[in-house]
Amino acid sequence: MKPLLILLFLAALICSCSSEIQDNSPALQGVIDSTLFRSADSRAVFNDNGSLVIQGNSDAQTLSILINSVNQSQVQLGGDNPNTNIASFTDEFGNVFSTASTNASGQVNYEINGDNTVSGTFNFTALRNGIQDTITMSQGFMFGVPILTALGDTPDVGTSDTFTARVNTVIFNPTIISTVESNLLTVSGQTQQASISVLFSPDTPPGTYDITPGGDFKGSYILLGTSTVLEAQSGTLTIVSNDTTADEVSGNFIFEVDGFSITDGEFSVSY
């Protein structure tokens, strides 16, 4: 009888733990509302100004955490305007939820390890467009995420991806270039202050297409230090080449958002 009771206890224990977050190394994960996000690829880089960007990608989603100063082991998210410590989450539809809002909140506890990795915990409430569509990240956990540059080095993630543009004639040169593929392919460039993204179907053939709100071709401009997330109201996206076998695409774009003109946009990325 005793062996049977032990087996029943073990079975109950396994079932009770089946939904818990795992902590394989390296790991970057958390619970978005009630759904587990677990990064398939995680990495961190130092920007030239000393800020640290931690990023993880799944097949269709991206989680990013920007820590503006590594002089403290705990930073707050949201609230103060502007708060330059920012967490953002891009879902499978290309929607960006960010703590760059006075209505957002959260906290990151982290430690830079002696083996040039970062570990810690985090949680946050983020908003889309700064005012609506709230998501909550809980049980956020990172362990052994590799930092690919030493402090003061030029970020280099071993990729030939390129992304450039102008914002009201000022050159936009991102330190982070990322792609997320789902129903739409999201191609993004991010600096310390802002992020530009274009969204389109991964199988889009070469040609010129109109960027419109709610359409098949979208653009966005995000001011990371404020609550401003701006969606393109008009513009064009030109796909120059798209090799769906090699998963490589290049193109150029222009679009208008409230108060900003995004021009001379060019990208060439693998996805």
GULOKOL-983075 format. One record per residue: residue number from 1; residue in three letters; x, y negated, z of N, C-alpha, C in turn. Coordinates in Angstrom, 3 decimals. Atoms other than C-alpha are relative to their C-alpha. Example, Ala and Ser with C-alpha at 12.3 -4.5 7.8 and 13.67 -1.06 7.14 Angstrom:
// residues 2
> 1|ALA|0.890|1.190|0.000|12.300|4.500|7.800|0.900|-1.200|0.000
> 2|SER|-0.820|1.190|-0.060|13.670|1.060|7.140|-0.770|-1.090|0.730
// end
This chain:
// residues 271
> 1|MET|0.829|1.207|0.000|0.000|0.000|0.000|0.869|-1.265|0.000
> 2|LYS|-0.868|1.158|-0.080|2.873|-2.394|0.869|0.579|-0.382|-1.356
> 3|PRO|-0.499|0.378|1.331|4.457|-2.204|-2.648|-1.065|-0.674|-0.860
> 4|LEU|1.070|0.608|0.781|1.074|-3.040|-4.177|-0.222|-1.441|0.424
> 5|LEU|0.172|1.356|-0.483|0.716|-6.113|-1.948|1.138|-0.901|-0.480
> 6|ILE|-1.142|0.781|0.472|4.218|-7.254|-2.915|-0.175|-0.363|-1.469
> 7|LEU|0.221|0.259|1.422|3.379|-6.898|-6.620|-1.066|-1.052|-0.209
> 8|LEU|1.063|1.004|0.125|0.162|-8.871|-6.166|0.512|-1.383|0.371
> 9|PHE|-0.551|1.286|-0.416|2.073|-11.601|-4.337|0.897|-0.593|-1.080
> 10|LEU|-0.881|0.476|1.059|4.701|-11.822|-7.078|-0.786|-0.468|-1.202
> 11|ALA|0.819|0.396|1.148|2.025|-11.964|-9.783|-0.652|-1.349|0.246
> 12|ALA|0.621|1.280|-0.325|0.259|-14.802|-7.979|1.014|-1.127|-0.034
> 13|LEU|-1.041|1.016|0.002|3.541|-16.660|-7.541|0.371|-0.401|-1.410
> 14|ILE|-0.332|0.279|1.394|4.375|-16.362|-11.261|-1.078|-0.838|-0.652
> 15|CYS|1.104|0.758|0.597|0.939|-17.614|-12.268|-0.023|-1.435|0.519
> 16|SER|0.060|1.336|-0.571|1.114|-20.548|-9.862|1.113|-0.881|-0.509
> 17|CYS|-1.144|0.780|0.463|4.488|-21.622|-11.278|0.059|-0.141|-1.510
> 18|SER|-0.115|-0.040|1.458|3.764|-21.112|-14.978|-0.150|-1.358|-0.638
> 19|SER|0.204|1.321|0.585|2.732|-24.740|-15.552|0.999|-1.025|0.506
> 20|GLU|-0.965|0.947|-0.525|5.644|-26.284|-13.641|1.062|-0.310|-1.032
> 21|ILE|-1.056|0.409|0.909|8.364|-28.183|-15.445|1.246|0.824|0.251
> 22|GLN|-1.244|-0.727|-0.098|11.478|-26.155|-16.144|1.166|-0.981|-0.009
> 23|ASP|-1.127|0.913|-0.091|14.929|-27.605|-15.580|1.256|0.588|-0.631
> 24|ASN|-1.160|-0.488|0.724|17.194|-25.963|-18.127|0.931|-1.154|-0.327
> 25|SER|-0.985|1.057|0.239|20.391|-27.906|-18.847|0.419|-0.016|-1.456
> 26|PRO|0.542|1.278|-0.477|20.366|-30.376|-20.491|-1.508|-0.073|-0.206
> 27|ALA|1.458|0.083|0.091|16.745|-31.425|-20.057|-0.446|-1.452|0.106
> 28|LEU|0.699|1.285|-0.111|14.548|-34.482|-20.577|-1.462|0.295|-0.233
> 29|GLN|1.377|-0.444|0.099|10.900|-33.912|-19.893|-0.876|-0.708|1.019
> 30|GLY|0.967|0.580|-0.912|7.741|-35.028|-18.116|-1.397|0.359|-0.446
> 31|VAL|1.399|-0.273|0.308|3.963|-34.822|-18.109|-0.667|-1.287|-0.459
> 32|ILE|0.738|1.134|0.544|2.131|-37.272|-20.380|-1.484|0.266|0.224
> 33|ASP|1.356|-0.267|-0.469|-1.311|-37.544|-18.803|-0.036|1.421|0.556
> 34|SER|0.013|-1.379|-0.514|-1.879|-33.765|-18.470|0.759|0.960|-0.911
> 35|THR|-0.690|-0.837|0.988|0.353|-32.511|-21.328|1.505|-0.098|0.189
> 36|LEU|-1.450|-0.027|-0.188|3.974|-31.440|-20.945|0.716|-0.485|-1.253
> 37|PHE|-0.943|0.398|1.036|6.521|-33.298|-23.058|1.352|0.566|0.384
> 38|ARG|-1.328|-0.555|-0.241|9.792|-31.397|-23.324|0.851|-0.264|-1.233
> 39|SER|-0.839|0.386|1.121|12.562|-32.796|-25.497|0.775|1.193|-0.540
> 40|ALA|-0.826|-1.010|0.641|14.173|-30.483|-28.012|1.430|-0.481|-0.174
> 41|ASP|-1.323|0.607|0.155|17.111|-32.888|-28.351|0.050|-1.250|0.859
> 42|SER|-0.119|1.168|-0.874|18.238|-35.390|-25.727|1.428|-0.499|-0.013
> 43|ARG|-1.314|0.641|0.025|21.124|-37.855|-25.661|-0.111|-1.393|0.587
> 44|ALA|-0.042|1.370|-0.514|22.202|-41.185|-24.228|1.191|-0.712|-0.625
> 45|VAL|-1.105|0.803|0.530|24.386|-44.011|-25.536|0.063|-1.319|0.762
> 46|PHE|-0.197|1.340|-0.516|25.857|-47.185|-24.118|-0.024|-0.994|-1.150
> 47|ASN|-0.072|1.119|0.929|25.146|-50.383|-26.030|1.228|-0.848|0.318
> 48|ASP|-1.168|0.854|-0.186|27.896|-52.956|-26.459|-0.122|-0.895|1.228
> 49|ASN|0.196|0.904|-1.138|26.355|-55.105|-23.706|-0.043|0.735|1.338
> 50|GLY|-0.037|-0.770|-1.233|26.594|-52.273|-21.149|-1.300|0.664|0.375
> 51|SER|1.264|-0.670|-0.279|22.943|-51.199|-21.216|0.066|1.450|-0.464
> 52|LEU|0.017|-1.435|0.295|22.153|-47.482|-21.385|-1.350|0.380|-0.584
> 53|VAL|1.225|-0.501|0.629|19.586|-45.926|-23.747|0.001|1.522|0.107
> 54|ILE|0.181|-1.447|-0.128|18.357|-42.412|-22.919|-1.182|0.372|-0.889
> 55|GLN|1.053|-0.319|0.968|16.312|-40.754|-25.656|-0.125|1.501|-0.186
> 56|GLY|0.286|-1.399|0.294|14.656|-37.406|-26.267|-1.066|0.110|-1.055
> 57|ASN|0.946|-0.214|1.089|12.791|-36.088|-29.293|-0.544|1.414|0.039
> 58|SER|0.593|-1.290|0.318|10.352|-33.261|-29.793|-0.294|-0.019|-1.496
> 59|ASP|0.299|-0.030|1.431|9.018|-32.279|-33.216|-0.791|-1.223|-0.443
> 60|ALA|0.898|1.067|0.434|6.536|-35.147|-33.200|-0.051|-1.188|0.948
> 61|GLN|0.092|1.036|-1.003|7.227|-37.392|-30.211|1.398|-0.453|0.419
> 62|THR|-1.272|0.536|-0.462|9.979|-39.605|-28.823|-0.193|-0.722|1.333
> 63|LEU|-0.035|0.691|-1.282|10.711|-40.728|-25.274|1.308|-0.768|0.088
> 64|SER|-1.190|0.830|-0.135|13.147|-43.614|-24.719|-0.043|-0.756|1.318
> 65|ILE|-0.127|0.775|-1.229|14.390|-45.253|-21.526|1.200|-0.920|-0.166
> 66|LEU|-1.062|1.004|0.093|16.419|-48.467|-21.672|0.267|-0.559|1.390
> 67|ILE|-0.429|0.533|-1.288|18.340|-49.350|-18.501|0.947|-1.153|-0.298
> 68|ASN|-0.732|1.187|0.426|19.582|-52.890|-18.884|1.324|-0.176|0.734
> 69|SER|-1.242|0.107|-0.770|22.225|-52.703|-16.146|0.198|1.282|0.790
> 70|VAL|-0.281|-1.254|-0.706|23.908|-49.600|-14.728|0.674|-0.267|1.345
> 71|ASN|-0.589|0.337|-1.294|25.003|-51.412|-11.554|-0.858|0.457|1.166
> 72|GLN|0.874|-0.497|-1.051|22.106|-49.912|-9.623|-0.520|1.369|-0.395
> 73|SER|0.428|-1.367|0.266|20.798|-46.364|-9.289|-1.506|0.133|-0.119
> 74|GLN|1.458|-0.012|0.121|17.098|-47.288|-9.240|-0.443|-1.291|-0.675
> 75|VAL|0.526|1.184|0.674|15.290|-49.651|-11.629|-1.517|0.117|-0.090
> 76|GLN|1.444|0.074|0.132|11.684|-50.767|-11.837|-0.369|-0.263|-1.456
> 77|LEU|0.508|0.190|1.351|9.636|-50.752|-15.044|-1.279|-0.828|0.054
> 78|GLY|1.226|0.797|0.061|6.913|-53.195|-16.094|-0.004|-1.118|1.029
> 79|GLY|0.167|1.029|-1.028|5.568|-55.924|-13.844|0.561|-1.335|-0.426
> 80|ASP|-0.602|1.298|0.308|7.944|-58.866|-14.148|0.086|-0.222|-1.501
> 81|ASN|-0.011|0.323|1.420|7.838|-60.629|-17.478|1.030|-1.097|-0.264
> 82|PRO|-0.277|-1.313|0.581|10.273|-60.146|-19.030|0.772|0.910|0.939
> 83|ASN|-0.787|-1.027|-0.671|11.572|-56.922|-17.481|0.748|0.753|-1.086
> 84|THR|-0.781|-0.577|1.096|14.415|-55.677|-19.655|0.345|1.468|0.220
> 85|ASN|-0.043|-1.453|-0.147|14.347|-52.170|-18.174|-1.315|0.540|-0.543
> 86|ILE|1.209|-0.341|0.755|11.891|-50.472|-20.517|-0.030|1.491|-0.334
> 87|ALA|0.256|-1.359|0.477|10.472|-47.006|-21.102|-1.058|-0.065|-1.091
> 88|SER|0.992|-0.038|1.070|8.574|-46.209|-24.303|-0.213|1.437|-0.440
> 89|PHE|0.368|-1.334|0.482|6.805|-43.174|-25.721|-0.726|-0.151|-1.325
> 90|THR|0.635|-0.007|1.317|5.944|-42.633|-29.400|-0.692|1.337|-0.194
> 91|ASP|0.736|-1.252|0.130|3.192|-40.077|-29.965|0.054|0.537|-1.428
> 92|GLU|-0.080|-0.686|1.292|2.627|-37.742|-32.917|-0.640|-0.787|-1.138
> 93|PHE|0.625|0.836|1.024|0.626|-40.417|-34.754|0.775|-1.303|-0.235
> 94|GLY|-0.805|1.201|0.161|3.344|-43.064|-34.502|-0.399|-1.142|0.910
> 95|ASN|0.393|1.037|-0.949|1.611|-45.019|-31.717|1.082|-0.156|1.068
> 96|VAL|-1.053|0.279|-0.971|4.125|-46.703|-29.392|-0.621|-0.535|1.289
> 97|PHE|0.441|0.424|-1.323|3.320|-46.985|-25.676|1.234|-0.467|0.768
> 98|SER|-1.193|0.599|-0.589|5.698|-49.237|-23.757|-0.310|-0.619|1.360
> 99|THR|0.133|0.696|-1.278|6.280|-50.562|-20.264|0.366|-1.476|-0.124
> 100|ALA|-0.305|1.419|0.224|7.189|-53.930|-21.843|-1.274|-0.819|0.121
> 101|SER|1.267|0.682|-0.250|4.054|-55.408|-20.296|-0.117|-0.283|1.485
> 102|THR|0.231|0.304|-1.412|3.115|-57.129|-17.057|-1.024|0.957|0.606
> 103|ASN|1.003|-0.949|-0.485|0.304|-54.543|-16.800|0.560|1.402|0.178
> 104|ALA|-0.636|-1.307|-0.124|2.752|-51.615|-16.916|0.721|0.104|1.341
> 105|SER|-0.728|-0.210|-1.247|4.607|-50.076|-13.993|0.803|1.289|-0.102
> 106|GLY|-0.772|-1.230|-0.011|7.113|-47.384|-13.178|1.325|-0.165|0.697
> 107|GLN|-1.273|-0.016|-0.701|10.476|-46.437|-11.758|0.896|1.065|-0.603
> 108|VAL|-1.005|-0.967|0.447|13.665|-44.703|-12.878|1.074|0.101|1.069
> 109|ASN|-1.114|-0.285|-0.891|16.119|-43.099|-10.450|0.997|0.842|-0.784
> 110|TYR|-0.943|-0.697|0.862|19.296|-41.992|-12.155|1.397|-0.007|0.595
> 111|GLU|-1.391|-0.097|-0.414|22.926|-40.994|-11.651|0.835|0.370|-1.209
> 112|ILE|-0.938|-0.339|1.063|25.792|-40.998|-14.137|1.032|0.947|0.591
> 113|ASN|-0.828|-1.054|-0.555|27.701|-37.793|-13.535|1.444|-0.100|-0.485
> 114|GLY|-1.409|0.025|0.337|31.433|-37.229|-13.647|0.336|0.640|-1.329
> 115|ASP|-0.243|-0.640|1.295|31.101|-35.109|-16.804|-0.610|-0.800|-1.156
> 116|ASN|0.550|0.900|1.019|29.690|-38.110|-18.750|-1.401|0.424|-0.442
> 117|THR|1.409|-0.279|0.234|26.060|-37.031|-18.457|-0.813|-0.830|0.992
> 118|VAL|0.882|0.740|-0.891|23.055|-38.660|-16.808|-1.133|0.916|0.454
> 119|SER|1.078|-0.785|-0.578|20.489|-37.070|-14.494|-0.879|-0.913|0.842
> 120|GLY|0.861|0.803|-0.844|17.519|-38.357|-12.532|-1.466|0.345|-0.164
> 121|THR|1.448|-0.159|0.080|13.767|-38.722|-12.239|-0.624|-1.329|-0.423
> 122|PHE|0.674|1.215|0.440|11.244|-41.207|-13.611|-1.500|0.226|-0.072
> 123|ASN|1.442|-0.017|0.240|7.566|-42.046|-13.872|-0.400|-1.392|-0.446
> 124|PHE|0.450|1.318|0.441|5.662|-44.833|-15.554|-1.411|0.060|-0.577
> 125|THR|1.246|0.228|0.717|2.380|-46.162|-16.875|0.292|-0.990|-1.109
> 126|ALA|-0.330|0.829|1.166|2.726|-47.607|-20.392|-1.258|-0.294|-0.802
> 127|LEU|1.158|0.440|0.760|0.385|-49.429|-22.739|0.351|-0.162|-1.465
> 128|ARG|-0.131|0.275|1.425|-0.117|-49.645|-26.477|-0.508|-1.419|-0.257
> 129|ASN|0.321|1.405|0.274|-0.147|-53.251|-27.743|-0.042|-0.847|1.260
> 130|GLY|-0.093|0.788|-1.213|0.458|-54.387|-24.184|-1.276|-0.132|0.799
> 131|ILE|1.263|0.259|-0.696|-3.217|-54.370|-23.245|-0.965|1.177|-0.035
> 132|GLN|1.006|-1.041|0.165|-4.910|-51.105|-24.216|0.652|1.366|-0.150
> 133|ASP|-0.449|-1.369|0.230|-4.635|-47.320|-24.602|1.143|0.380|0.928
> 134|THR|-1.009|-0.298|-1.010|-2.801|-46.493|-21.382|0.351|1.483|0.022
> 135|ILE|-0.441|-1.361|-0.290|-0.719|-43.346|-20.887|0.799|-0.026|1.296
> 136|THR|-0.742|-0.122|-1.248|0.860|-42.101|-17.661|1.006|1.136|-0.107
> 137|MET|-1.052|-1.015|-0.066|4.163|-40.250|-17.433|0.268|0.318|1.464
> 138|SER|-0.281|-0.429|-1.366|4.554|-38.232|-14.226|0.986|1.164|-0.036
> 139|GLN|-0.957|-1.106|-0.131|7.090|-35.672|-12.993|1.140|-0.103|-1.016
> 140|GLY|-1.101|0.186|0.936|9.703|-37.202|-15.306|1.311|0.496|0.585
> 141|PHE|-1.201|-0.676|-0.485|12.970|-35.319|-15.044|1.048|0.041|-1.105
> 142|MET|-1.108|-0.150|0.947|16.354|-35.530|-16.777|1.181|0.608|0.737
> 143|PHE|-1.130|-0.682|-0.620|19.355|-33.352|-16.124|1.072|0.269|-1.046
> 144|GLY|-1.131|-0.297|0.873|22.757|-33.272|-17.788|-0.152|-0.535|-1.404
> 145|VAL|0.145|0.587|1.340|21.730|-35.516|-20.707|1.348|-0.595|-0.415
> 146|PRO|-1.347|0.446|0.356|25.002|-36.108|-22.588|0.031|-1.460|-0.435
> 147|ILE|-0.248|1.367|0.438|26.254|-39.672|-22.945|1.041|0.070|-1.105
> 148|LEU|-0.838|-0.215|1.170|27.765|-39.819|-26.403|1.050|-1.073|-0.199
> 149|THR|-1.046|1.020|0.053|29.841|-42.963|-25.842|0.387|-0.386|1.411
> 150|ALA|-0.433|0.538|-1.287|31.912|-44.205|-22.953|-0.368|-1.477|0.062
> 151|LEU|0.356|1.403|-0.160|31.086|-47.629|-21.538|1.012|-0.878|-0.722
> 152|GLY|-0.865|0.878|0.769|32.458|-50.268|-23.914|0.308|0.517|-1.381
> 153|ASP|-0.230|-0.538|1.330|32.748|-47.923|-26.899|-1.140|-0.379|-0.917
> 154|THR|1.058|0.242|0.972|30.782|-48.479|-30.093|-0.882|1.227|-0.102
> 155|PRO|0.869|-1.161|0.074|27.714|-46.212|-30.101|0.155|0.727|-1.328
> 156|ASP|-0.148|-0.822|1.194|28.101|-43.339|-32.524|-0.629|1.348|0.270
> 157|VAL|0.694|-1.256|-0.222|25.631|-40.479|-32.641|0.262|0.986|-1.124
> 158|GLY|-0.405|-0.955|1.008|27.357|-38.771|-35.543|-0.970|0.092|-1.158
> 159|THR|0.951|-0.034|1.087|24.883|-39.756|-38.204|0.328|-1.098|-1.000
> 160|SER|-0.214|1.002|1.040|25.060|-41.622|-41.494|-1.265|-0.815|-0.252
> 161|ASP|1.237|0.763|0.142|21.551|-43.075|-41.020|0.291|-1.494|0.020
> 162|THR|-0.136|1.456|0.017|21.238|-46.771|-41.832|-1.377|-0.638|0.078
> 163|PHE|1.256|0.738|-0.139|18.541|-49.356|-41.038|0.366|-1.456|0.222
> 164|THR|-0.246|1.430|-0.143|18.704|-53.114|-41.565|-1.257|-0.778|-0.394
> 165|ALA|1.121|0.875|0.365|16.257|-56.017|-41.870|0.345|-1.420|0.437
> 166|ARG|-0.074|1.355|-0.520|15.770|-59.722|-41.195|-1.319|-0.322|0.690
> 167|VAL|1.178|0.455|-0.731|13.363|-61.196|-38.660|0.021|-1.525|-0.023
> 168|ASN|-0.002|1.456|0.203|12.449|-64.764|-39.635|1.376|-0.481|-0.451
> 169|THR|-1.305|0.269|0.642|15.719|-64.801|-41.684|1.199|0.385|0.858
> 170|VAL|-1.110|-0.401|-0.867|17.820|-63.622|-38.684|0.283|1.487|-0.200
> 171|ILE|-0.372|-1.394|0.255|19.742|-60.384|-39.325|-0.357|0.882|1.191
> 172|PHE|0.378|-1.002|-0.999|18.359|-57.372|-37.413|0.901|1.214|-0.221
> 173|ASN|-0.955|-1.101|0.120|21.146|-54.821|-36.813|-0.196|0.953|1.170
> 174|PRO|0.318|-0.869|-1.134|19.889|-51.911|-34.657|1.196|0.811|0.486
> 175|THR|-1.000|-0.896|-0.575|22.107|-49.941|-32.290|-0.521|1.433|0.081
> 176|ILE|0.614|-1.327|-0.027|19.640|-47.012|-32.236|-0.892|0.143|-1.226
> 177|ILE|0.845|-0.319|1.153|18.109|-45.486|-35.391|-0.612|1.367|0.255
> 178|SER|0.656|-1.267|-0.307|15.520|-42.747|-34.957|-1.098|0.299|-1.011
> 179|THR|1.113|-0.458|0.844|13.018|-40.705|-36.951|-0.823|0.994|0.795
> 180|VAL|0.915|-0.957|-0.609|9.964|-38.825|-35.708|-0.959|0.477|-1.085
> 181|GLU|0.857|-0.544|1.044|8.098|-36.486|-38.053|-1.187|0.722|0.601
> 182|SER|1.231|-0.702|-0.367|4.476|-35.447|-37.512|-0.954|-0.153|-1.165
> 183|ASN|0.889|0.314|1.115|1.398|-36.364|-39.548|0.594|-1.129|-0.835
> 184|LEU|-0.719|1.082|0.658|3.381|-39.500|-40.364|1.465|0.075|0.399
> 185|LEU|-1.414|0.131|-0.308|7.130|-40.024|-40.543|0.241|-1.421|0.507
> 186|THR|-0.307|1.302|-0.581|8.220|-42.869|-38.260|1.500|-0.233|-0.071
> 187|VAL|-1.407|0.382|0.107|11.527|-44.555|-39.114|0.166|-1.302|0.778
> 188|SER|-0.112|1.147|-0.901|12.694|-47.000|-36.437|1.445|-0.429|0.185
> 189|GLY|-1.266|0.566|-0.429|15.573|-49.302|-35.614|-0.232|-0.816|1.252
> 190|GLN|0.204|0.677|-1.276|16.052|-50.672|-32.104|1.271|-0.712|0.441
> 191|THR|-1.070|0.751|-0.638|18.229|-53.398|-30.611|-0.337|-0.162|1.474
> 192|GLN|0.275|0.286|-1.405|18.436|-54.616|-27.029|-1.314|-0.755|0.160
> 193|GLN|1.155|0.889|-0.147|15.608|-57.084|-27.724|-1.257|0.488|-0.712
> 194|ALA|1.169|-0.269|0.820|13.315|-55.542|-30.335|0.126|1.328|-0.740
> 195|SER|0.045|-1.226|0.796|12.270|-52.545|-32.419|-0.875|-0.245|-1.228
> 196|ILE|0.777|0.052|1.245|11.074|-52.338|-36.033|-0.250|1.427|-0.456
> 197|SER|0.347|-1.341|0.478|9.242|-49.279|-37.383|-0.828|-0.078|-1.261
> 198|VAL|0.894|-0.211|1.130|7.702|-48.177|-40.659|-0.483|1.443|0.069
> 199|LEU|0.619|-1.309|-0.100|5.334|-45.203|-40.878|-0.628|0.372|-1.333
> 200|PHE|0.549|-0.476|1.257|4.379|-43.101|-43.892|0.027|1.523|0.000
> 201|SER|0.042|-1.454|0.090|3.656|-39.525|-44.925|1.367|0.545|-0.390
> 202|PRO|-1.314|-0.552|0.332|6.794|-37.322|-45.014|0.155|0.416|-1.458
> 203|ASP|-0.089|-0.450|1.390|5.931|-36.153|-48.550|-0.324|-1.113|-1.003
> 204|THR|0.271|1.126|0.891|5.436|-39.649|-50.018|1.012|-0.034|-1.148
> 205|PRO|-0.932|0.070|1.129|6.903|-39.755|-53.544|0.512|-1.422|-0.206
> 206|PRO|-0.495|1.350|0.288|8.991|-42.690|-54.811|-1.089|-0.879|-0.603
> 207|GLY|1.001|0.953|0.470|6.889|-45.778|-55.467|-0.155|-1.121|1.001
> 208|THR|0.246|1.138|-0.871|5.660|-49.023|-53.923|-1.427|0.067|0.528
> 209|TYR|1.283|-0.193|-0.660|2.803|-48.955|-51.419|-0.302|-1.192|0.906
> 210|ASP|0.428|1.101|-0.855|0.781|-51.563|-49.521|-0.017|0.429|1.466
> 211|ILE|0.088|-0.191|-1.446|1.213|-51.789|-45.745|-1.223|-0.754|0.495
> 212|THR|1.236|0.607|-0.493|-2.160|-52.435|-44.109|-0.334|0.574|1.376
> 213|PRO|0.407|-0.523|-1.314|-3.607|-52.107|-40.578|-0.918|1.212|-0.166
> 214|GLY|0.832|-1.189|0.066|-5.040|-48.614|-40.131|0.135|0.787|-1.279
> 215|GLY|-0.170|-0.701|1.262|-3.833|-47.543|-43.576|0.995|1.146|0.094
> 216|ASP|-0.941|-1.116|0.048|-1.577|-44.702|-44.678|1.446|-0.465|0.136
> 217|PHE|-1.344|0.568|-0.095|1.458|-47.027|-44.640|-0.048|-1.144|1.012
> 218|LYS|0.088|0.928|-1.115|2.150|-48.997|-41.465|1.372|-0.557|0.339
> 219|GLY|-1.218|0.589|-0.521|4.733|-51.281|-39.912|-0.288|-0.606|1.358
> 220|SER|0.187|0.624|-1.308|5.296|-52.625|-36.423|1.286|-0.687|0.440
> 221|TYR|-1.114|0.744|-0.576|7.532|-55.072|-34.572|-0.274|-0.128|1.490
> 222|ILE|0.193|-0.024|-1.444|8.014|-54.712|-30.817|1.065|-0.863|0.662
> 223|LEU|-0.904|0.799|-0.811|9.554|-57.348|-28.562|0.160|0.696|1.348
> 224|LEU|-0.166|-0.883|-1.141|11.047|-55.153|-25.845|0.027|-0.731|1.327
> 225|GLY|-0.073|0.725|-1.251|11.483|-57.893|-23.265|-1.302|-0.656|0.418
> 226|THR|1.290|0.608|-0.325|7.834|-58.960|-23.304|-1.086|1.050|-0.168
> 227|SER|1.127|-0.919|0.179|4.385|-57.421|-23.584|-0.476|0.034|-1.450
> 228|THR|0.447|0.174|1.379|4.300|-58.022|-27.343|0.320|1.212|-0.864
> 229|VAL|-0.132|-1.053|0.999|3.718|-55.088|-29.695|-0.873|-0.402|-1.184
> 230|LEU|0.711|0.580|1.130|2.758|-56.378|-33.146|-0.076|0.988|-1.154
> 231|GLU|0.201|-0.882|1.139|1.281|-54.281|-35.960|-0.077|-0.824|-1.277
> 232|ALA|-0.060|0.725|1.271|1.856|-55.311|-39.577|-1.401|-0.241|-0.546
> 233|GLN|1.285|0.347|0.590|-1.068|-57.130|-41.171|0.020|0.109|-1.522
> 234|SER|-0.142|-0.124|1.448|0.279|-57.032|-44.725|1.466|0.240|-0.312
> 235|GLY|-1.373|-0.237|0.412|3.368|-56.021|-46.650|0.077|1.125|-1.008
> 236|THR|-0.205|-1.108|0.942|4.865|-53.404|-48.942|1.142|0.883|0.490
> 237|LEU|-1.040|-0.990|-0.258|6.931|-50.261|-48.513|0.340|0.665|-1.322
> 238|THR|-0.462|-0.658|1.217|8.994|-48.950|-51.411|0.855|1.199|0.375
> 239|ILE|-0.800|-1.205|-0.178|10.212|-45.368|-51.274|0.906|0.130|-1.222
> 240|VAL|-0.959|-0.075|1.096|13.374|-45.289|-53.372|0.272|1.452|-0.364
> 241|SER|-0.211|-1.432|0.221|14.046|-41.568|-52.955|-0.495|0.759|1.219
> 242|ASN|0.477|-0.836|-1.098|12.605|-38.753|-50.869|0.247|1.460|-0.351
> 243|ASP|-0.351|-1.402|0.219|14.275|-35.341|-50.910|-0.616|0.818|1.132
> 244|THR|0.711|-0.738|-1.035|11.771|-33.194|-48.995|0.638|1.354|0.294
> 245|THR|-0.726|-1.242|-0.274|14.052|-30.160|-49.286|1.143|-0.267|0.984
> 246|ALA|-1.113|0.376|-0.891|17.046|-31.861|-47.654|-0.463|-0.875|1.154
> 247|ASP|0.545|0.885|-1.032|14.756|-34.045|-45.476|0.796|-1.300|0.094
> 248|GLU|-0.695|1.278|0.067|16.389|-37.287|-46.595|-0.863|-0.993|-0.774
> 249|VAL|0.845|0.994|0.639|14.529|-40.479|-47.464|0.665|-1.369|0.103
> 250|SER|-0.495|1.369|-0.025|15.509|-44.027|-48.373|-1.074|-0.917|-0.566
> 251|GLY|1.002|0.938|0.496|13.476|-47.136|-49.034|0.273|-1.404|0.484
> 252|ASN|-0.078|1.367|-0.486|12.926|-50.821|-48.396|-1.404|-0.509|0.296
> 253|PHE|1.310|0.460|-0.453|10.127|-52.872|-46.889|0.037|-1.472|0.347
> 254|ILE|0.257|1.324|-0.557|8.744|-56.276|-46.041|-1.399|0.032|0.600
> 255|PHE|1.366|0.123|-0.517|5.779|-57.084|-43.828|-0.102|-1.194|0.940
> 256|GLU|0.306|1.151|-0.833|4.132|-59.843|-41.831|-0.737|0.452|1.249
> 257|VAL|0.735|-0.161|-1.247|3.108|-59.728|-38.188|-0.241|-1.392|0.568
> 258|ASP|0.366|1.295|-0.568|1.718|-62.486|-36.012|1.249|-0.742|0.486
> 259|GLY|-1.120|0.835|-0.406|4.474|-65.114|-35.844|1.359|0.419|-0.516
> 260|PHE|-1.289|-0.494|0.466|7.195|-63.080|-37.554|-0.109|0.528|-1.428
> 261|SER|-0.122|-0.567|1.343|8.255|-62.245|-41.104|1.152|0.998|0.003
> 262|ILE|-1.009|-1.045|0.076|10.111|-58.968|-41.506|0.347|0.172|-1.476
> 263|THR|-0.401|-0.036|1.404|12.089|-59.117|-44.763|1.310|0.766|-0.151
> 264|ASP|-1.264|-0.662|0.342|15.007|-57.411|-46.516|0.191|1.317|0.757
> 265|GLY|-0.098|-1.269|-0.711|14.194|-54.167|-44.731|0.504|1.112|-0.899
> 266|GLU|-0.553|-1.134|0.730|16.228|-51.181|-45.901|0.314|1.132|0.973
> 267|PHE|-0.360|-1.145|-0.834|16.714|-47.666|-44.548|0.402|1.181|-0.873
> 268|SER|-0.385|-1.267|0.606|18.327|-44.378|-45.457|0.266|0.964|1.148
> 269|VAL|-0.049|-0.840|-1.190|17.774|-41.563|-42.946|-0.233|1.469|-0.348
> 270|SER|0.363|-1.411|0.015|17.610|-37.828|-42.416|-1.103|0.205|1.046
> 271|TYR|1.092|-0.246|-0.949|14.528|-36.429|-40.681|-0.275|1.482|0.145
// end
